[in-house]
Amino acid sequence: MPVNLPPQYHQKEAELKTAKTLEEKISILEKLLTIMPKHKASEKLQALLRTKIAKYKKVIEKKPQAVKKQTVPTVIREGAGQIVFCGPSNTGKSTLLSVLTKAKPDIAEYPFTTKTPCLGMLQYADIKIQLVDTPSLSSQFSENWLGDILRKADALVFLFDLSSDSLLEEMEDSLTTLERFRIKDEATFTFTKKILWAGNKIDVSASKDIKEVFTELYKNKIQDGFLELSAKEGINLEQLPEHLFNLLEIMRVYTKIPGKPPDKANPFTLKKGSSVTELADIIHKDIAKNFKYARLWRIGDDKIAIAGRDYKLEDGDIVEVHV
């Protein structure tokens, strides 16, 4: 059953974006509770608004705390790109990492099992993508070093539990933490990183009703992709590697030496839209400096192209550089 929020609700909700103080936000949230239709489908949203009100009131009452020293974990980048898993606690991030890679993170039913980053390598076609499992996003417990890891990643996977009765509260708390880490804009549903939103545990019967509420509130706002899956049962996992590759916005380019076959085992990875010059620069600075022209073979095209410095490359191109 859909929530069916009236137009007045959305008009009042828009005022939250311009509210300057916590007191103003509390007042608007209380009015939203009054406007909202009261029935079973709206119970979760009512609970979310009450949670926000309580949180803001607690912040007003709370005194500043001393900042404690932290031990900062180090994540060494490898592969064609780095994608970091993030999201609320107990959503299956560690399980997903173990299924996709040979990594063996700690997996348990209790919250906040993951304390430090855990790395794994995903084999996608002829390249490897680094996947990083991280501690859960929490406005109370997330340490600042987690924000640094998220900001340095090439892209993120935000994993959430479609069977959780507390999904809306968990989403709100995680999004608040992403705002603190400067990943999410405070006023809008926009982010500084490409994010794949992944709803886990669709094998659980309760996920259908919870998904309807999530869809009404969030799905239309999602820009970079949404995927439903079950890490435990393997549902839709065959789609995930391609989603991750596309999320990185990279392409594979193969090189060949004149008179020899192309090296198909070790492609160069470049950002989409890169030129022949950028490829030459990666191969060797002298090659870029002395570049004359390149011969190029493209998938689906029988002709050999003669490419100059500014020629735009595509995924799967074979390039023979001449100096």
N, C-alpha and C positions, 0 to 999 in steps of 0.2 A: 504494500500500500504506500503510495507516494505521500510526501509531506504536504505538497500543494501550498507552498507559502504564498501569501497575498502580495500584491504589488507594494503595499505600504511597508511590508517587512524589508524588501530589497531597498526601498528608498531610505529607510532608517538605517539599514546596514551600511549603506554607502557613506553615512556620516562618520562611521568609525575611522575612515581613511584620513579625515581631516581633524579628528579629535586631538587636542594638544596635550591634555592631562589625563591621568588615570581616573580622576573623578568624573571627567566628561565621558570616558569610555564606559565606566560603571553605569552612569545614568542612561546611556544609549542601550546598553545590554539589558538593563531592567525593562526598558520600553519594548525591546524586541521580544522579551518573554511575555509581555502583556499582549502584543499584537499576534503572536504565533497561535495558530489553531491547536487546541489541546486534544490529541488523540494518540493512539498507540504508536503510529508511525513517527510522530514528532517527539517521542519521549527521549530519544538519544540526543536530539538537537537541544531540547530543553536542558538536559543534563550538562551538555557542553557549555551552554551559555552560563549556567550556574557555576560551573567550574571556573570559567573565565572571571566571573565576578569575584569569586572567592580568591582567585589568584591575585587579581589586581588589589583587592583589599589587603591581602597579606603583604604585598610589596610595599603598600603605603605604610603599614605598621612596622615593617621589618627595618631594623637598623643595619647600616653598612657593616660588612664583615671584612676582616683582614684577609688579604690575598696570601695564600700559602704557596711555597715553592713546589715546583712540579718536576718530575722526571719525564723528559720528552722522548718518546719512542722515535726511532728513525726508520723511514721507509725508503729503501733503495729501489729506484725505478728500473724496470726491465721490460723488454718486449716492445711491441709496436705501439702500445698505449697503456695507460693506467686508468682503470675504472674502480671506484671505491663504492662498496656497499654501505648504505646507511639506513637509518629508520628506527622505529621504536623497539623496545625490548621484546624478546621472544617471538620475533616474526619469521625466523628461519634463515637469517643471513648466513650463519655458520653452516647450516645444513646445505644450503645452496652452493656455497663455496666448495664444500667437500664433494658434492655431486659433480660439479663442473670441472674440478681440478683434482690433483693428487694431494692437496693440502689436508691436514688433519687438525682442524680447530677443535677447541673444547665445545662440546654440544651437551646441553642439559635443559630441563624443563623450567628451571628457576630463572628469574630475571637477572640481567646484567652478568651473564656467564663470561662473555668476552671482555677482557680487561685491557688488552693491547692489540694492535693490528696483527692480522694473520694473512699471509700472502700465498697466492696460488697462481699458476700459469694456465690459461685456457688456450688450447690449440684450436685455431680457426683456420681451416684450409692450410695455407703454407706460412702462416704467421702465428705468433703467440701474443696474447693480450694478458697483461697483469691484472689480476683481480685482488682486491684488498677488503677483507672483512674488518669492521671496526666496532668499537663499543657502541652501545645504543645511544641514540640522541635523547637527552634528558635535560630539561631546564634546571634541574637540581643537581645532577651528577656529572654531566659532560664537562670534561676539562678542556682548557683552551687549545692544547696541542691537537685535539681532534679537529678543530676548526682549521688549523694550519694544513692538516692532511687533506681535508676536503677541498680547500682552496687551491692546492697544488695539483689535484687530480685532473685528468683530461675530461672526465665525465663521471656522473654518479648514477647508481641504481638505488632508488628509494623503495625499500621493501616494507610492505605492511601486511597485517594479518586480517584477511577478509572474514575470518570466523570470530574475531574478537568483539565482545560486547562493548569494549571500551575504545573501539577504533577511533571515533571522532575526538575523544579526549586525547588519545595517543597522537593522532595526527596534529592536533592543535599544539600540543607540547613540543613535538618534533619541529614543527614549522617555526615556533617561537625560538627554538635553539638555533635553527638555520639563520634566522634574522640576527641573532647575537653573533654568529660566525660570519656575518656579511655574505651569506650565500643567497638569501632571500631578501627581496625588497620589503620593507615594513608595511608599506601602504598598498601594495599590489601583489598578485600571485605571479611574480616574475623572479627569475633566478639568474645568477651569474654563471651557472654551469648548465650544460646539457644534462637532463635527467630523464632516465627511464623509470616510470612509475610501475611497480610490479606488485600486484595483489596476490599474496601467497595463501595456501591452504584452501583452494577452491574445492578440494575433495571433501571438506567438512560441510555437513548439511546446513548449518547455520549461516554459511557464507552468502547465500542467495539474498536473504532479507537485508543483511548488513550492506551488501554490495549496492542495493537500490538506494539506500540513504547516502552512501559514499558518492554514487554516480550523480545524484541530484546536487550535492554540495561541491564536488571537486572535479569530476571528469571533464566537464566542458572547459575548465580552466587549464587543463593539462596540455602542453604544447609539444613536447618531444617524444611522446609515445607512452602507451599504457598496455600492459600485458597481464593477463590472469594466468596463474600457474599453481602447481603443487610440487614443491621441491622434494617432498617425501615420496609422492606417488609417481613423479616424473611427468606429470601432465604439462604439455606445452613447452617442455624444456628444450625440445628439438628446435624451437623457433628462437630461443634466447641468444645463441651465439651470433646469428646474423643481426639481431637487434643491437647487440653490443658493438659489433663492427660498424654498423651504420651510425651509432651514437658517437663514435670517435671522429667521424667525418674525415677519414683517411682513405688513401688509395694505394694499391700495390703496383709497382712499376718494375719490370724486369729488364736487365741489361744484357747486351751481347757484344762480344769482340768480333770485329770483321773477319769473316771466313769461318766462324765457329757458331755452334748452336747457342741459343739464349740460356742464361743461368736461371732455370725455373725453380731452383731450390732455395734461393736466397734473394727474395724481392726487396727492393727499397720501399719504405713506407713514407709517404709524403701527405701533407694536408691537401684536401680536395682543392682544385684550382691552381695547384703549383705548376710551374713552367719547366721547360727543358733546362734552363739555366740553374734553377734550384736543384734539380737532380744532379747536374754536373758538379755543382758546388759540394754536394754531399759525397759524391764519388771521390773527388780530389780537387783541392783549390786550383792546382795547375791546369786541370782539365777545364774548369770553368773559365780560367783566364785565357787559355789558348783555343777555346771552342770555335769551330768553323761552322759545322752543321751536324744534324743528326738524321739518321734514317729511322723511321718509326713504323711498326706494325701494330694495327689496332684490331681488336676482336670484332668480327663481322664485316671487316673491310679488306678486300683482297689486294688493294693497292698499297704500295709502300710510299709513305709520305716523307717528303724532305722537310725537316723541321728546323726552324731557327730558334734563337735564344728564348723568345717570348711565347713559343708554341705551348698551349695548355695541354697538360697530360690528363689521361683518364685511367681509371682502375683497369689493370690487365694489359696496359701498353707494354710493348717490347721496344727498347730504345738502343740504337747503336750510335755512340757518340764518336765524331771525327774531329781531330785537332790538327 
